[in-house]
């Protein structure tokens, strides 16, 4: 009696690199939310400078809304990084498509962060480059071949 063992397909280095990039991007989202929370006073100062007609209560409320919104938004982005990073190693095509869609959208959304605060101007281009690299690497021939083999 013979049994057929599932053939384990080796995950190429390029897909492993994407998984690592996604984890770094996810970590950056956690850090951004934490920094915004820790530097809420600086955020209040930026809001007050940009809107001199706001009273103290309105500035404080705007900062609270910005921090809460950032926490929710970045939590969603963490999930959109970690979930596919976990499943890419299994050759899941849906995970590759999710990265292909979510990472450019995350980059597009970072334009909002760029325009609303100078707090992360040094970080946004670096994270954006990582997001672009993740998408590009998922579509190089070695990755395409891996996902095609995993589908069979």
VMD Tcl script that builds the backbone (N, CA, C; Angstrom):
set m [mol new atoms 456]
animate dup $m
set s [atomselect $m all]
$s set {name element resname resid chain x y z} {
  {N N UNK 1 A 0.843 -1.179 0.000}
  {CA C UNK 1 A 0.000 0.000 0.000}
  {C C UNK 1 A 0.886 1.239 0.000}
  {N N UNK 2 A 0.657 2.124 -0.932}
  {CA C UNK 2 A 1.457 3.343 -1.011}
  {C C UNK 2 A 0.608 4.530 -0.593}
  {N N UNK 3 A 1.270 5.456 0.000}
  {CA C UNK 3 A 0.597 6.706 0.373}
  {C C UNK 3 A 1.293 7.838 -0.339}
  {N N UNK 4 A 0.529 8.803 -0.705}
  {CA C UNK 4 A 1.143 9.961 -1.357}
  {C C UNK 4 A 1.330 11.057 -0.317}
  {N N UNK 5 A 2.559 11.437 -0.162}
  {CA C UNK 5 A 2.875 12.517 0.785}
  {C C UNK 5 A 2.775 13.840 0.046}
  {N N UNK 6 A 2.271 14.816 0.739}
  {CA C UNK 6 A 2.185 16.154 0.148}
  {C C UNK 6 A 3.596 16.673 -0.099}
  {N N UNK 7 A 3.801 17.156 -1.293}
  {CA C UNK 7 A 5.111 17.696 -1.643}
  {C C UNK 7 A 5.178 19.129 -1.132}
  {N N UNK 8 A 6.179 19.385 -0.357}
  {CA C UNK 8 A 6.372 20.721 0.213}
  {C C UNK 8 A 7.182 21.537 -0.782}
  {N N UNK 9 A 6.637 22.643 -1.205}
  {CA C UNK 9 A 7.318 23.520 -2.151}
  {C C UNK 9 A 8.147 24.518 -1.357}
  {N N UNK 10 A 9.414 24.641 -1.724}
  {CA C UNK 10 A 10.304 25.574 -1.045}
  {C C UNK 10 A 9.885 27.013 -1.349}
  {N N UNK 11 A 9.782 27.817 -0.298}
  {CA C UNK 11 A 9.421 29.223 -0.455}
  {C C UNK 11 A 10.659 29.974 -0.927}
  {N N UNK 12 A 10.579 30.606 -2.099}
  {CA C UNK 12 A 11.756 31.301 -2.620}
  {C C UNK 12 A 12.151 32.494 -1.745}
  {N N UNK 13 A 13.406 32.848 -1.828}
  {CA C UNK 13 A 13.950 33.957 -1.034}
  {C C UNK 13 A 13.187 35.257 -1.289}
  {N N UNK 14 A 12.744 35.443 -2.507}
  {CA C UNK 14 A 12.047 36.686 -2.837}
  {C C UNK 14 A 10.714 36.772 -2.077}
  {N N UNK 15 A 10.019 35.664 -1.923}
  {CA C UNK 15 A 8.758 35.658 -1.166}
  {C C UNK 15 A 9.055 35.815 0.322}
  {N N UNK 16 A 10.114 35.199 0.801}
  {CA C UNK 16 A 10.523 35.386 2.196}
  {C C UNK 16 A 10.864 36.856 2.455}
  {N N UNK 17 A 11.518 37.494 1.491}
  {CA C UNK 17 A 11.860 38.912 1.625}
  {C C UNK 17 A 10.593 39.765 1.721}
  {N N UNK 18 A 9.597 39.431 0.915}
  {CA C UNK 18 A 8.327 40.163 0.968}
  {C C UNK 18 A 7.686 39.988 2.340}
  {N N UNK 19 A 7.707 38.789 2.856}
  {CA C UNK 19 A 7.140 38.542 4.182}
  {C C UNK 19 A 7.838 39.414 5.223}
  {N N UNK 20 A 9.155 39.509 5.135}
  {CA C UNK 20 A 9.918 40.349 6.059}
  {C C UNK 20 A 9.562 41.827 5.874}
  {N N UNK 21 A 9.484 42.263 4.629}
  {CA C UNK 21 A 9.114 43.664 4.356}
  {C C UNK 21 A 7.744 43.990 4.942}
  {N N UNK 22 A 6.799 43.084 4.782}
  {CA C UNK 22 A 5.461 43.319 5.318}
  {C C UNK 22 A 5.474 43.404 6.843}
  {N N UNK 23 A 6.301 42.598 7.468}
  {CA C UNK 23 A 6.412 42.671 8.939}
  {C C UNK 23 A 7.027 43.995 9.376}
  {N N UNK 24 A 7.998 44.485 8.624}
  {CA C UNK 24 A 8.600 45.788 8.942}
  {C C UNK 24 A 7.573 46.899 8.743}
  {N N UNK 25 A 6.810 46.839 7.671}
  {CA C UNK 25 A 5.763 47.838 7.422}
  {C C UNK 25 A 4.715 47.779 8.533}
  {N N UNK 26 A 4.332 46.574 8.946}
  {CA C UNK 26 A 3.363 46.420 10.041}
  {C C UNK 26 A 3.909 47.051 11.320}
  {N N UNK 27 A 5.166 46.803 11.604}
  {CA C UNK 27 A 5.792 47.386 12.793}
  {C C UNK 27 A 5.783 48.912 12.709}
  {N N UNK 28 A 6.029 49.445 11.522}
  {CA C UNK 28 A 6.012 50.905 11.363}
  {C C UNK 28 A 4.626 51.470 11.666}
  {N N UNK 29 A 3.584 50.737 11.303}
  {CA C UNK 29 A 2.223 51.203 11.603}
  {C C UNK 29 A 1.970 51.216 13.113}
  {N N UNK 30 A 2.469 50.232 13.801}
  {CA C UNK 30 A 2.331 50.205 15.263}
  {C C UNK 30 A 3.087 51.388 15.873}
  {N N UNK 31 A 4.309 51.606 15.400}
  {CA C UNK 31 A 5.134 52.696 15.930}
  {C C UNK 31 A 4.486 54.053 15.664}
  {N N UNK 32 A 3.963 54.243 14.479}
  {CA C UNK 32 A 3.320 55.521 14.147}
  {C C UNK 32 A 2.163 55.803 15.108}
  {N N UNK 33 A 1.327 54.818 15.332}
  {CA C UNK 33 A 0.193 55.018 16.247}
  {C C UNK 33 A 0.676 55.322 17.661}
  {N N UNK 34 A 1.691 54.613 18.119}
  {CA C UNK 34 A 2.224 54.852 19.461}
  {C C UNK 34 A 2.875 56.229 19.584}
  {N N UNK 35 A 3.598 56.625 18.558}
  {CA C UNK 35 A 4.244 57.948 18.580}
  {C C UNK 35 A 3.194 59.049 18.585}
  {N N UNK 36 A 2.153 58.880 17.790}
  {CA C UNK 36 A 1.088 59.897 17.791}
  {C C UNK 36 A 0.457 60.011 19.174}
  {N N UNK 37 A 0.229 58.885 19.813}
  {CA C UNK 37 A -0.345 58.890 21.151}
  {C C UNK 37 A 0.607 59.558 22.142}
  {N N UNK 38 A 1.895 59.208 22.060}
  {CA C UNK 38 A 2.888 59.754 22.988}
  {C C UNK 38 A 3.157 61.234 22.745}
  {N N UNK 39 A 2.993 61.666 21.511}
  {CA C UNK 39 A 3.286 63.067 21.167}
  {C C UNK 39 A 2.012 63.853 20.865}
  {N N UNK 40 A 0.967 63.536 21.561}
  {CA C UNK 40 A -0.302 64.228 21.331}
  {C C UNK 40 A -0.168 65.731 21.587}
  {N N UNK 41 A 0.660 66.109 22.525}
  {CA C UNK 41 A 0.871 67.542 22.804}
  {C C UNK 41 A 1.483 68.237 21.587}
  {N N UNK 42 A 2.453 67.602 20.955}
  {CA C UNK 42 A 3.056 68.176 19.745}
  {C C UNK 42 A 2.022 68.261 18.631}
  {N N UNK 43 A 1.160 67.260 18.556}
  {CA C UNK 43 A 0.089 67.272 17.568}
  {C C UNK 43 A -0.869 68.433 17.830}
  {N N UNK 44 A -1.185 68.641 19.091}
  {CA C UNK 44 A -2.038 69.791 19.451}
  {C C UNK 44 A -1.401 71.092 19.002}
  {N N UNK 45 A -0.099 71.227 19.210}
  {CA C UNK 45 A 0.608 72.450 18.792}
  {C C UNK 45 A 0.540 72.641 17.278}
  {N N UNK 46 A 0.692 71.543 16.528}
  {CA C UNK 46 A 0.594 71.632 15.064}
  {C C UNK 46 A -0.812 72.063 14.643}
  {N N UNK 47 A -1.813 71.490 15.299}
  {CA C UNK 47 A -3.200 71.836 14.969}
  {C C UNK 47 A -3.473 73.296 15.310}
  {N N UNK 48 A -3.005 73.735 16.464}
  {CA C UNK 48 A -3.205 75.137 16.878}
  {C C UNK 48 A -2.519 76.096 15.918}
  {N N UNK 49 A -1.322 75.739 15.440}
  {CA C UNK 49 A -0.603 76.595 14.493}
  {C C UNK 49 A -1.302 76.647 13.142}
  {N N UNK 50 A -1.851 75.506 12.719}
  {CA C UNK 50 A -2.529 75.447 11.422}
  {C C UNK 50 A -3.918 76.088 11.467}
  {N N UNK 51 A -4.522 76.118 12.649}
  {CA C UNK 51 A -5.874 76.659 12.811}
  {C C UNK 51 A -5.908 77.616 13.997}
  {N N UNK 52 A -5.382 78.811 13.820}
  {CA C UNK 52 A -5.319 79.760 14.946}
  {C C UNK 52 A -6.695 80.179 15.469}
  {N N UNK 53 A -7.735 79.957 14.690}
  {CA C UNK 53 A -9.086 80.319 15.113}
  {C C UNK 53 A -9.706 79.279 16.048}
  {N N UNK 54 A -9.078 78.110 16.198}
  {CA C UNK 54 A -9.586 77.078 17.103}
  {C C UNK 54 A -9.308 77.466 18.551}
  {N N UNK 55 A -10.262 77.209 19.399}
  {CA C UNK 55 A -10.054 77.388 20.834}
  {C C UNK 55 A -9.316 76.179 21.395}
  {N N UNK 56 A -8.913 76.262 22.649}
  {CA C UNK 56 A -8.144 75.188 23.291}
  {C C UNK 56 A -8.922 73.871 23.299}
  {N N UNK 57 A -10.213 73.942 23.579}
  {CA C UNK 57 A -11.025 72.721 23.621}
  {C C UNK 57 A -11.131 72.087 22.229}
  {N N UNK 58 A -11.264 72.923 21.225}
  {CA C UNK 58 A -11.381 72.408 19.855}
  {C C UNK 58 A -10.055 71.787 19.386}
  {N N UNK 59 A -8.953 72.410 19.771}
  {CA C UNK 59 A -7.633 71.869 19.433}
  {C C UNK 59 A -7.442 70.511 20.117}
  {N N UNK 60 A -7.785 70.448 21.405}
  {CA C UNK 60 A -7.641 69.192 22.157}
  {C C UNK 60 A -8.515 68.095 21.555}
  {N N UNK 61 A -9.739 68.437 21.220}
  {CA C UNK 61 A -10.660 67.455 20.632}
  {C C UNK 61 A -10.158 66.995 19.259}
  {N N UNK 62 A -9.638 67.908 18.462}
  {CA C UNK 62 A -9.085 67.548 17.148}
  {C C UNK 62 A -7.905 66.604 17.294}
  {N N UNK 63 A -7.051 66.855 18.273}
  {CA C UNK 63 A -5.901 65.973 18.506}
  {C C UNK 63 A -6.364 64.592 18.965}
  {N N UNK 64 A -7.362 64.559 19.838}
  {CA C UNK 64 A -7.893 63.270 20.304}
  {C C UNK 64 A -8.481 62.469 19.142}
  {N N UNK 65 A -9.214 63.155 18.285}
  {CA C UNK 65 A -9.804 62.488 17.115}
  {C C UNK 65 A -8.711 61.975 16.191}
  {N N UNK 66 A -7.674 62.792 15.985}
  {CA C UNK 66 A -6.570 62.384 15.111}
  {C C UNK 66 A -5.858 61.149 15.661}
  {N N UNK 67 A -5.631 61.117 16.963}
  {CA C UNK 67 A -4.940 59.975 17.578}
  {C C UNK 67 A -5.816 58.722 17.518}
  {N N UNK 68 A -7.095 58.859 17.833}
  {CA C UNK 68 A -8.000 57.704 17.790}
  {C C UNK 68 A -8.161 57.188 16.356}
  {N N UNK 69 A -8.311 58.103 15.418}
  {CA C UNK 69 A -8.438 57.706 14.011}
  {C C UNK 69 A -7.175 56.998 13.531}
  {N N UNK 70 A -6.029 57.532 13.918}
  {CA C UNK 70 A -4.760 56.912 13.524}
  {C C UNK 70 A -4.637 55.513 14.108}
  {N N UNK 71 A -5.062 55.343 15.351}
  {CA C UNK 71 A -4.978 54.021 15.989}
  {C C UNK 71 A -5.809 52.996 15.217}
  {N N UNK 72 A -7.027 53.366 14.864}
  {CA C UNK 72 A -7.905 52.443 14.137}
  {C C UNK 72 A -7.356 52.186 12.731}
  {N N UNK 73 A -7.000 53.242 12.050}
  {CA C UNK 73 A -6.505 53.139 10.688}
  {C C UNK 73 A -5.245 52.279 10.627}
  {N N UNK 74 A -4.293 52.551 11.512}
  {CA C UNK 74 A -3.042 51.799 11.488}
  {C C UNK 74 A -3.236 50.359 11.968}
  {N N UNK 75 A -4.211 50.118 12.819}
  {CA C UNK 75 A -4.519 48.740 13.227}
  {C C UNK 75 A -5.007 47.928 12.019}
  {N N UNK 76 A -5.842 48.542 11.206}
  {CA C UNK 76 A -6.312 47.875 9.983}
  {C C UNK 76 A -5.121 47.594 9.057}
  {N N UNK 77 A -4.229 48.568 8.936}
  {CA C UNK 77 A -3.068 48.376 8.064}
  {C C UNK 77 A -2.123 47.295 8.597}
  {N N UNK 78 A -2.029 47.171 9.914}
  {CA C UNK 78 A -1.225 46.092 10.495}
  {C C UNK 78 A -1.796 44.737 10.067}
  {N N UNK 79 A -3.101 44.601 10.160}
  {CA C UNK 79 A -3.745 43.346 9.746}
  {C C UNK 79 A -3.519 43.096 8.255}
  {N N UNK 80 A -3.599 44.148 7.456}
  {CA C UNK 80 A -3.404 44.010 6.005}
  {C C UNK 80 A -1.956 43.714 5.633}
  {N N UNK 81 A -1.060 43.827 6.589}
  {CA C UNK 81 A 0.333 43.417 6.376}
  {C C UNK 81 A 0.585 42.013 6.921}
  {N N UNK 82 A 0.141 41.775 8.139}
  {CA C UNK 82 A 0.486 40.511 8.804}
  {C C UNK 82 A -0.293 39.305 8.272}
  {N N UNK 83 A -1.557 39.487 7.957}
  {CA C UNK 83 A -2.345 38.365 7.437}
  {C C UNK 83 A -1.742 37.814 6.141}
  {N N UNK 84 A -1.502 38.657 5.137}
  {CA C UNK 84 A -0.903 38.089 3.927}
  {C C UNK 84 A 0.542 37.627 4.142}
  {N N UNK 85 A 1.290 38.294 5.011}
  {CA C UNK 85 A 2.668 37.854 5.269}
  {C C UNK 85 A 2.666 36.423 5.774}
  {N N UNK 86 A 1.699 36.103 6.605}
  {CA C UNK 86 A 1.571 34.761 7.164}
  {C C UNK 86 A 1.215 33.748 6.073}
  {N N UNK 87 A 0.301 34.106 5.181}
  {CA C UNK 87 A -0.206 33.158 4.183}
  {C C UNK 87 A 0.614 33.107 2.883}
  {N N UNK 88 A 1.472 34.084 2.653}
  {CA C UNK 88 A 2.286 34.063 1.432}
  {C C UNK 88 A 3.188 32.834 1.379}
  {N N UNK 89 A 3.686 32.412 2.524}
  {CA C UNK 89 A 4.579 31.256 2.567}
  {C C UNK 89 A 3.911 29.976 2.101}
  {N N UNK 90 A 2.582 29.941 2.168}
  {CA C UNK 90 A 1.838 28.770 1.697}
  {C C UNK 90 A 1.488 28.895 0.216}
  {N N UNK 91 A 1.927 29.972 -0.404}
  {CA C UNK 91 A 1.662 30.148 -1.831}
  {C C UNK 91 A 0.239 30.560 -2.148}
  {N N UNK 92 A -0.413 31.196 -1.215}
  {CA C UNK 92 A -1.808 31.610 -1.416}
  {C C UNK 92 A -1.884 32.813 -2.357}
  {N N UNK 93 A -2.535 32.608 -3.485}
  {CA C UNK 93 A -2.670 33.678 -4.479}
  {C C UNK 93 A -3.476 34.859 -3.945}
  {N N UNK 94 A -4.478 34.587 -3.110}
  {CA C UNK 94 A -5.274 35.681 -2.553}
  {C C UNK 94 A -4.403 36.595 -1.694}
  {N N UNK 95 A -3.405 36.025 -1.026}
  {CA C UNK 95 A -2.514 36.838 -0.194}
  {C C UNK 95 A -1.655 37.742 -1.079}
  {N N UNK 96 A -1.199 37.209 -2.206}
  {CA C UNK 96 A -0.410 38.026 -3.140}
  {C C UNK 96 A -1.266 39.145 -3.712}
  {N N UNK 97 A -2.511 38.835 -4.053}
  {CA C UNK 97 A -3.400 39.886 -4.579}
  {C C UNK 97 A -3.702 40.930 -3.512}
  {N N UNK 98 A -3.895 40.489 -2.267}
  {CA C UNK 98 A -4.169 41.430 -1.182}
  {C C UNK 98 A -3.002 42.390 -0.987}
  {N N UNK 99 A -1.787 41.880 -1.033}
  {CA C UNK 99 A -0.602 42.740 -0.915}
  {C C UNK 99 A -0.537 43.702 -2.102}
  {N N UNK 100 A -0.819 43.178 -3.280}
  {CA C UNK 100 A -0.755 43.985 -4.494}
  {C C UNK 100 A -1.742 45.156 -4.453}
  {N N UNK 101 A -2.845 44.965 -3.774}
  {CA C UNK 101 A -3.848 46.032 -3.656}
  {C C UNK 101 A -3.616 46.889 -2.410}
  {N N UNK 102 A -3.392 46.247 -1.275}
  {CA C UNK 102 A -3.343 46.983 -0.006}
  {C C UNK 102 A -2.112 47.867 0.149}
  {N N UNK 103 A -0.973 47.419 -0.328}
  {CA C UNK 103 A 0.232 48.212 -0.102}
  {C C UNK 103 A 0.259 49.512 -0.920}
  {N N UNK 104 A -0.100 49.499 -2.191}
  {CA C UNK 104 A -0.205 50.786 -2.886}
  {C C UNK 104 A -1.281 51.696 -2.275}
  {N N UNK 105 A -2.388 51.093 -1.800}
  {CA C UNK 105 A -3.408 51.916 -1.132}
  {C C UNK 105 A -2.855 52.527 0.149}
  {N N UNK 106 A -2.092 51.737 0.909}
  {CA C UNK 106 A -1.448 52.266 2.112}
  {C C UNK 106 A -0.516 53.415 1.779}
  {N N UNK 107 A 0.208 53.274 0.678}
  {CA C UNK 107 A 1.093 54.356 0.224}
  {C C UNK 107 A 0.285 55.587 -0.158}
  {N N UNK 108 A -0.818 55.382 -0.847}
  {CA C UNK 108 A -1.686 56.491 -1.217}
  {C C UNK 108 A -2.244 57.195 0.021}
  {N N UNK 109 A -2.656 56.404 1.020}
  {CA C UNK 109 A -3.187 56.983 2.251}
  {C C UNK 109 A -2.119 57.742 3.022}
  {N N UNK 110 A -0.856 57.398 2.840}
  {CA C UNK 110 A 0.208 58.103 3.551}
  {C C UNK 110 A 0.318 59.555 3.084}
  {N N UNK 111 A -0.235 59.846 1.920}
  {CA C UNK 111 A -0.274 61.236 1.447}
  {C C UNK 111 A -1.091 62.089 2.420}
  {N N UNK 112 A -2.136 61.501 2.975}
  {CA C UNK 112 A -2.947 62.204 3.971}
  {C C UNK 112 A -2.098 62.507 5.204}
  {N N UNK 113 A -1.337 61.516 5.663}
  {CA C UNK 113 A -0.459 61.723 6.813}
  {C C UNK 113 A 0.586 62.796 6.509}
  {N N UNK 114 A 1.135 62.738 5.316}
  {CA C UNK 114 A 2.159 63.711 4.920}
  {C C UNK 114 A 1.591 65.124 4.958}
  {N N UNK 115 A 0.396 65.287 4.427}
  {CA C UNK 115 A -0.176 66.629 4.333}
  {C C UNK 115 A -0.747 67.130 5.658}
  {N N UNK 116 A -1.064 66.221 6.571}
  {CA C UNK 116 A -1.685 66.660 7.820}
  {C C UNK 116 A -0.686 66.930 8.942}
  {N N UNK 117 A 0.513 66.382 8.855}
  {CA C UNK 117 A 1.488 66.581 9.924}
  {C C UNK 117 A 2.894 66.324 9.407}
  {N N UNK 118 A 3.833 67.113 9.912}
  {CA C UNK 118 A 5.241 66.924 9.545}
  {C C UNK 118 A 5.912 65.885 10.440}
  {N N UNK 119 A 5.171 65.338 11.387}
  {CA C UNK 119 A 5.717 64.432 12.395}
  {C C UNK 119 A 6.405 63.216 11.781}
  {N N UNK 120 A 5.929 62.749 10.633}
  {CA C UNK 120 A 6.454 61.509 10.061}
  {C C UNK 120 A 7.051 61.700 8.666}
  {N N UNK 121 A 7.428 62.903 8.321}
  {CA C UNK 121 A 7.970 63.151 6.987}
  {C C UNK 121 A 9.217 62.319 6.690}
  {N N UNK 122 A 10.022 62.037 7.695}
  {CA C UNK 122 A 11.234 61.247 7.460}
  {C C UNK 122 A 10.922 59.766 7.250}
  {N N UNK 123 A 9.817 59.301 7.800}
  {CA C UNK 123 A 9.486 57.877 7.769}
  {C C UNK 123 A 8.641 57.489 6.550}
  {N N UNK 124 A 7.756 58.351 6.153}
  {CA C UNK 124 A 6.799 58.026 5.085}
  {C C UNK 124 A 7.477 57.568 3.790}
  {N N UNK 125 A 8.518 58.258 3.295}
  {CA C UNK 125 A 9.147 57.776 2.054}
  {C C UNK 125 A 9.810 56.407 2.209}
  {N N UNK 126 A 10.388 56.147 3.368}
  {CA C UNK 126 A 11.051 54.855 3.597}
  {C C UNK 126 A 10.024 53.729 3.603}
  {N N UNK 127 A 8.943 53.912 4.339}
  {CA C UNK 127 A 7.889 52.889 4.396}
  {C C UNK 127 A 7.252 52.726 3.017}
  {N N UNK 128 A 7.059 53.826 2.318}
  {CA C UNK 128 A 6.509 53.758 0.961}
  {C C UNK 128 A 7.392 52.945 0.032}
  {N N UNK 129 A 8.693 53.120 0.147}
  {CA C UNK 129 A 9.627 52.338 -0.679}
  {C C UNK 129 A 9.532 50.851 -0.341}
  {N N UNK 130 A 9.371 50.533 0.938}
  {CA C UNK 130 A 9.221 49.128 1.341}
  {C C UNK 130 A 7.930 48.534 0.779}
  {N N UNK 131 A 6.866 49.329 0.785}
  {CA C UNK 131 A 5.586 48.857 0.251}
  {C C UNK 131 A 5.682 48.588 -1.249}
  {N N UNK 132 A 6.313 49.496 -1.967}
  {CA C UNK 132 A 6.490 49.305 -3.411}
  {C C UNK 132 A 7.361 48.084 -3.678}
  {N N UNK 133 A 8.437 47.952 -2.915}
  {CA C UNK 133 A 9.331 46.801 -3.094}
  {C C UNK 133 A 8.588 45.487 -2.858}
  {N N UNK 134 A 7.725 45.454 -1.848}
  {CA C UNK 134 A 6.968 44.230 -1.557}
  {C C UNK 134 A 6.106 43.826 -2.746}
  {N N UNK 135 A 5.433 44.793 -3.332}
  {CA C UNK 135 A 4.567 44.490 -4.476}
  {C C UNK 135 A 5.396 44.048 -5.679}
  {N N UNK 136 A 6.446 44.770 -5.968}
  {CA C UNK 136 A 7.276 44.428 -7.125}
  {C C UNK 136 A 7.855 43.020 -6.975}
  {N N UNK 137 A 8.369 42.718 -5.777}
  {CA C UNK 137 A 8.988 41.406 -5.565}
  {C C UNK 137 A 7.995 40.253 -5.703}
  {N N UNK 138 A 6.730 40.503 -5.403}
  {CA C UNK 138 A 5.732 39.434 -5.536}
  {C C UNK 138 A 5.436 39.074 -6.988}
  {N N UNK 139 A 5.881 39.909 -7.911}
  {CA C UNK 139 A 5.567 39.651 -9.309}
  {C C UNK 139 A 6.808 39.365 -10.165}
  {N N UNK 140 A 7.966 39.194 -9.522}
  {CA C UNK 140 A 9.152 38.793 -10.291}
  {C C UNK 140 A 8.978 37.321 -10.668}
  {N N UNK 141 A 9.693 36.855 -11.679}
  {CA C UNK 141 A 9.493 35.478 -12.156}
  {C C UNK 141 A 9.572 34.395 -11.074}
  {N N UNK 142 A 10.505 34.468 -10.150}
  {CA C UNK 142 A 10.627 33.424 -9.119}
  {C C UNK 142 A 9.375 33.353 -8.255}
  {N N UNK 143 A 8.814 34.504 -7.913}
  {CA C UNK 143 A 7.593 34.527 -7.107}
  {C C UNK 143 A 6.401 34.032 -7.926}
  {N N UNK 144 A 6.307 34.466 -9.165}
  {CA C UNK 144 A 5.195 34.025 -10.018}
  {C C UNK 144 A 5.203 32.511 -10.184}
  {N N UNK 145 A 6.393 31.956 -10.371}
  {CA C UNK 145 A 6.526 30.507 -10.526}
  {C C UNK 145 A 6.110 29.792 -9.234}
  {N N UNK 146 A 6.512 30.340 -8.094}
  {CA C UNK 146 A 6.144 29.749 -6.796}
  {C C UNK 146 A 4.631 29.705 -6.619}
  {N N UNK 147 A 3.965 30.799 -6.907}
  {CA C UNK 147 A 2.512 30.841 -6.738}
  {C C UNK 147 A 1.803 29.947 -7.756}
  {N N UNK 148 A 2.355 29.842 -8.947}
  {CA C UNK 148 A 1.768 28.936 -9.953}
  {C C UNK 148 A 1.917 27.485 -9.516}
  {N N UNK 149 A 3.090 27.099 -8.986}
  {CA C UNK 149 A 3.295 25.724 -8.512}
  {C C UNK 149 A 2.412 25.417 -7.320}
  {N N UNK 150 A 2.260 26.387 -6.421}
  {CA C UNK 150 A 1.452 26.160 -5.212}
  {C C UNK 150 A -0.018 25.980 -5.554}
  {N N UNK 151 A -0.444 26.565 -6.649}
  {CA C UNK 151 A -1.847 26.465 -7.083}
  {C C UNK 151 A -2.178 25.058 -7.570}
  {N N UNK 152 A -1.177 24.366 -8.113}
  {CA C UNK 152 A -1.409 23.034 -8.669}
  {C C UNK 152 A -1.569 21.989 -7.624}
}
mol reanalyze $m
mol bondsrecalc $m
mol representation Tube
mol addrep $m
